[in-house]
Amino acid sequence: MKDEIKHLQSPLSLTGGCISWPGVCYWGDDALASAIQAAGPRLRHPLVVTDAAVWRAVGPAVQLSLATAPGLQWHVYDGVSPNPTLAQVRAALDRARAQGCASIVAVGGGSAIDVAKLVFACLAGGLAVEELPTPRGQAWLAAAAMPDDPLFLAIPTTAGTGSESSSAALIQGEDGRKRLFRSLRTRPALVALQPQLTLSLPFGPTAQGGFDALLHALGAWVNTDPSPIGKAMALHALRLCLQAYPAVLRTPDSLQARAEMQMGAYMAGVAIGMSKVDAVHGMCTPLEARMHMAHAEVLAPVFSVVARYTVQTHARPYADAARALGMAHTGGDQRDALALIEAVESLARQGRIATRFADLRLSDQDAGQLAAQALQSASTPLNPRPLMLEEIKSLYLQLAM
């Protein structure tokens, strides 16, 4: 697979560097130390938001770096779990307020960073968790960042959701449905992409997170949003992910592959913050509320069905990506588009992620309810092939066949 991709001119430097937009992102071997130094006095009495397994694996290294800041004291909330809930946001916020925390540090994958985003919003805005969906909460989320907002530092230990660079947080509500909160104000002001912190991640989460990043990049590229910067970010992220994903699966201790996957996920997060994604993610979210599976395990079958349906009539954006990446040059849009789709499906199999559901059962009524929810996503209307309610319902039923 890797040999089929038109390579970047040079690999990502592990010595690192700094990106100053959006926010400030340090990458490389000393990214965390650089971010803490850059934070300076704004890093005051932070609450570390994480999960127990991640904190056991990387907590000692993170705490060594935090200890370099003179006089810094911190508290830890490690109750985040996959598919995080508003109850976890509430518990973390209670800890932050009880301890008088004045900044936020997220350590982990998308779940930890998403929880931290809402804790940050409530802490900075003086909000209760229940107020986030109300006009008062939405007004704070929609407002521009203020100079006196607390510092929010994200330290991702996965390369997946790109939550460290996107404006979205996906949290499960009390009714079991996932709710999307969007706010440029809650995007971390500081990010540290240090590949060493991803080395303890097992094969499964590595593969699943990387596949999500890949489809973020692809969704932001193929959709109908016109943002030229979003498209440029998406294509470069797609190139990075297609190169690094098989490499990190083959050689999980490769810092080069880990660094490139981190950057691919980060850039894909920037792209979806600007351009959103497509109907693949739009249809995935409602289905996840019904299935006890990892995000990528739902994402892969939805991608296979939706992408193949889309390219029957709107193959051009997929074909353009395949040609730009040097994967196909037949001149036929459908053939070149299918080459890209088949390559993505092949990568899913390399990551031991099935592209078909084994036991999904949906009634006609179930499919109709899911389709109505999918249409509420801001990304579904951006799909290259416009999808109406009955078409989406039919695609859900096809997934259950």
Secondary structure, 3 states (H helix, E strand, C coil): CHHHCCCCCCCCCCCCEEECCCCEEEECCCHHHHHHHHHHHHCCCEEEECEHHHHHHHHHHHHHHHCCCCCCCCEEECECCCCCEHHHHHHHHHHHHHCCCCEEEEEECHHHHHHHHHHHHHHHHCCCHHHCCCHHHHHHHHCCCCCCCCCEEEEECCCCCCCCCCCEEEEECCCCCEEEEECHHHCCCEEEECHHHHCCCCHHHHHHHHHHHHHHHHHHHHCCCCCHHHHHHHHHHHHHHHHHHHHHHHCCCCHHHHHHHHHHHHHHHHHHHHHCCCHHHHHHHHHHCCCCCCHHHHHHHHHHHHHHHHCCCCCHHHHHHHHHCCCCCCCCHHHHHHHHHHHHHHHHHHCCCCCCCCCCCCCHHHHHHHHHHHCCCCCHHHCCCCCCHHHHHHHHHHHCC
